[in-house]
């Protein structure tokens, strides 16, 4: 499958695309090789070539014209390299494919799907094969596999960081949980799921257990515990309650990477990574002694599986991931598979004596099987360099590993074998948080108001844009964020400032807006004949609004759901004037608002615009304690929920909001939290609003090279209904309003800038105002 360079560079929601690192390696490696003359010109005195530092140096010095650096060092610009690089690697892969053929022809266990899908970590339970599955259309989930049938969804999964294990009707794995408050504080929690009762059990709390390995009888779990000071420990736990039974130290400061039990639960085999590389070792449970089974080497070793004094494992020896078997008595290794694109995540089906593994092709990662009798067993030595992998000088006979070997030889540097001085030290000084609060790092020719609270609670997913100028500052700890700028809004030249500090448990935020509106003076004028009349005029002053907030974003993401609670309180000031009877005794608006937001949302797939399931509740109350005789008290409640749409990855958002004011002995409304899209200044003592939003998307992957790449067009048709209730001497007077429209957003990259932009238009029809148009904009990387 061939894609344009823009599609590969910026990604796609229509097709699975390798990431930008794969693209970068493709172009830089091919550019270096195809333009060896420019490389030799930059050779150091030792005769080795190292062009990449020059490329990276030039790009950082001139990030908006990096093609100049590519032309200078590679003879072609960034995008002209793509075709020759693709042709070079295609030639290498075809030659290597011909050399490695014939390949295995395993039978597919999972049903091929129309779109790219990824299965991983298969295991066997009493109820059949299980695996993890995800795709562009589906978030990560646990599924049951039936050969030739569609996978059966069992439960949603969170941030899984281990392989699946099973014994009887229980499945075990570890999952990353974040701290409720601190983003960079996380735990690795051991979990189990009962296939019969459908219940999930949490076996550890605030633990950092990794790489769990279940004994064959299901009575013990071995886990890796990484020490803060370096090195690791092996802990053996009781799977029924997670209690620690034994602790073993790992020799020579190595890191545990993979583990598996033998069939009698007397030994644990593990991959240990040290300065010498990755090796396979065994731990005797009784004596606590470690024994080397395969000497350390610099190849991938993973997916250990024990069977009758042999260890099966996955390795990239030979350039392609395949399954290998190590005989523990003789120490000899054999290759069991010869996959065309790779074999991963092995497990044995003892009932039919077949090797199950994940096989890769252009449709994704699928579960496949090979009977033991069809395995093409070839002896493979892990002690020496692979045969026929010398560094070649002739381009005609080049292969991917040859190219890697060539770069290694030219650089004279191999990270795996680097030796560092024992007395290596760096100057240490105290970091001043106050002295590093501000660091202006970017600007933009428009103003974009990032509403952090609504982004956290999934209440609003895109916002408005104004022409202007904006600067952003963020410190190295990401705890001090400043947004300041100028915006031209509705005829006003406005200044905006927003500062947030999140280094304490509550987040503190300060906002200030200057000259973004008219300054209004309104009040009640006493008439000569008695009674009062509302007076409203505009003052020739510069408006000023300020808001000081404190909120506590508590996050409880787990099990494939995003959950959170956000209590908040804020003080607001406005220099609008309010008076009763006397203009000379007018007051500014000072108000205090407090509330709480609660939400629970199912994890979203990349193609989802709304969560498939979820709900949120927003409760707020506000008052003006310093102007109590003037302003009403406000009570606001909003309930919103998400449902699946008519087609996969489409969604529905339903919301209902109520707003009430205490109007007795009060003259002015404090504010208006319930709004009708396309309409302003609708006020009443009580308001009830209903909203319906539908979300659907089109993925054109349209590219105008060098100008724009459009990844998606998002469409949000909506309907808003608003009912007002006003109490009069003759009873309640009801008002009914509505608006309907369409929000359309393009997701695109402009001028081949890496940052993605979302921009579009909201078209709203309101009977009293006709058509209303508003520009929408968001920056996903800021949310």
Buried (B, 14 or more C-beta within 10 A) or exposed (E): EEBBBBBBBBBBBBBBBEEEEEBEBBBBBBBBBBBBEBBEEBEEEEEEBBBBEBBEEBBEEEEEEBBEBBBBBBBBBBBBBBEBBBEBBEBBEEBBEEEBEEBBEBEBBBBEBEBBBBBBBBBBBEBEBBBBBBBBBBBBBBBBBBEEEEBEEBBBBBBBBBBBBBBEEBBBBBBBBBEBBEEEEBBBBBBBBEBEEEEBBBBBEEBBBBBBBBBBEBEBBBBBBBEEEEBBBBBBBEBEEBEBEEEBEBBEBBBBBBBBBBEEBEBBBBBBBBEBBBBBBBBEBEEEEBEEBBEBBEBEBBBBBBEEEBBBBBBBBBBBBBBBBBEBEEEEBBBBBBBBBBBBBBBBBEEEEBBBBBBBBEBBBBBBBBEEEEBEEBEBEBEEEBEEBEBBEEBEEBBBBBBBBBBEEBEEEEEEEEEEEEEEEEEEEEEEBEEEBEEEEEEBEBBBBBEBBBBBBBBEBBBBBBEBBBBBBBBEEEBBBBBBBBBBBEEBEBBBBBBBBBEEEBBBBBBBBBBBBBBBBBBBBEEEEEEEEEEEEEEEEEBBBBBBBBBBBBBBBBBBBBBBBBBBBBEBBBBBBBBBEEEEEBBEBBBBBBBBBBBBBBBBBBBBBBBBBBBBBBBBBBBBEEBEEBBBBBBBBBBBBBBBBEEEBBBBBBBBBBBBBBBEEBBBBBBBBBBBBBBEEBBBBBBBBBBBBBBBBEBEBBBEEEEBBBBBBBBBBBBBBBBBBBEEEEEEEEEEBBBBBBBBBBBBBEEBEEEBBBBBBBBBBBEEEEEBEBEBBBBEEBB
